[in-house]
Every structure is written in structure tokens, then in C-alpha cells.
Amino acid sequence: MSFDVTLVTYERLPDGGDDDQLLARALAATGARARFAVWSDPSVDWSASPVTILRSTWDYFHRVAEFAAWLGLAASQTRLVNPHRVLRWNMDKRYLADLEVRGVPVVPTLFVRKGETVDLAALCADRGWSEVVVKPTISGGAFGTKRFATGQIANEAAAHLAGLTETREAMIQPYLAAVETERERSLVFLGGGFSHAFLKSPFGIDYSASVPHPPSDQELAFGHQVLEAVGEPVAYARVDIVPSAPGPLLMELEVIEPNLLMGLAPGSAERLANLLLGYSGRAEAVS
């Protein structure tokens, strides 16, 4: 059986999340055939649809090698959205260093290699960081992410970092109070154009607490700057920024499986559906 679009999810959410259901309904409204498929299901024929969009693959950071291998397999059989190269690049938050080199202001970040030993207290003292966040470079849903106050850096934070780097690479960032006082802002782009924005809860776990946010001109310009720095067009992206005195700082760029909260923006699911149908060769407009 053939399909126009495949929406990729994971084992615990075989029918996708709220965003995915909105997108599936928007596709169905055009008469397009869409299906959900679990990325790790070996029985799936990925060539059964010309376009495959990653949506709720929310366990990939626990199965990195397996997921990377699947990306290569799927890319050989269908058009991945977003592009394979960009997905692989975005898996590891070392992409922040790439974007910084390309001129994007990012939250200050130190990366620690697997097996590397560092004096975390000395590093933080040198940089004037009184509170820090320590997490894996490949993560999601706050996996392995912990915040530490001044008195915890030398012991608790150092132990957490050492535990992470036994098996993976890690990163250290100063804790920015703005994520609580002013809140992190998520700017959603579809087809390169701005769609909508919302405020996240601290650490971005509880999306039910998110509310629409009218971005400033400066924030919009920053979001476009980030996308331009990627160097390749993407069909969807969420640019997570945090306010600072000099201007917005990039917290994360999400182009793999971000919550887009399309329910906050009527018409956004239809716009994404139209984009996917264009990729698949269908010209129907979504009403």
C-alpha cells in the first residue's frame, strides 16, 4: 500500500501526539493518504511514501546509534523532512558551537568529551558562573539535565558531570534566571516563514503551561538569522531563545522532533500539510 506522507513516531506513541493528529487531519482533509509509523519498527516499508516527516521520535536520544542507522536507511528510501544531513547535525547540541562560529549569539556553553576529566569548580569560577546546568549533548525531555547552585558545583555538579562523561559527551551552561522570570521563547517556522511563538515553562517540560507569545521585531530577526546559519532550508523548526541584556541568545534549535504546539496557531497544521504535499508532488490546497 502506498501513502502520500508518513508521520514518524516512537513505540510509546504509535498514533502520534496532539501536533501529529492535527497534521494528520489536515492531510486527510485534502484526500491525501497519511500514515503513522514507528521509526524502530523493522517491518515498516519506508519507500511506501515519497515523503516522511519526523514528528514524535522521542526516544532517539536513548538509542543514538540505532536511530542514526535508521536515518540513513530511511533517507535511502524516502524524502526525509527535515533533510538527513540537518537531522544528523541537530542530534548533538555541539551544533551550538557551529552556529556560534557562524555569528549566532548562543548561551555560553562548555563541551566536555567522553572520558574527559575537568575541574568544574575552577571552570565556573573562571567564567563567573554561580549556577550551572549540566546535561548530555544528546538529550531530550530534560533527560540527564540538572541545575546546580553555587554550593553544589564542586561536589554534586562535578559528580553528575563525571557520571555523564563515563558514557557520553556533556555540556555545561550558566543558569540564566530569565528562563524563569521572562521565560524562554519558542519561535516556530514553517517553510522558512514565521508561523507562531509561545512561552515555555522552565526547562521546557510542561508544554501545557505554554502560552502564545507575540515576538518582538528583534526576536523575529534573530529567528531568521538562526535559520540562515543552518545553511540548508528546513520545512519546520523551533528556535528557542532566552532574553538577555545584549539581545536574544539561542538556547536550542529544534529541527528533529520538536513540539510545535500548532493548536495555538489555527491554520499552522494546514500550512505544514500543504508544504509536505508539495514535496510529495501533490498540488491540492488545504482548505
Beta strands, then each sheet from edge to edge (+ up, - down):
strand 1: 5-9
strand 2: 34-38
strand 3: 51-54
strand 4: 79-81
strand 5: 110-112
strand 6: 132-136
strand 7: 146-148
strand 8: 170-174
strand 9: 185-190
strand 10: 193-199
strand 11: 211-212
strand 12: 236-242
strand 13: 249-254
sheet 1: 2+ 1+ 3+ 4+
sheet 2: 5+ 8- 6+ 7-
sheet 3: 11+ 10- 9+ 12- 13+
end
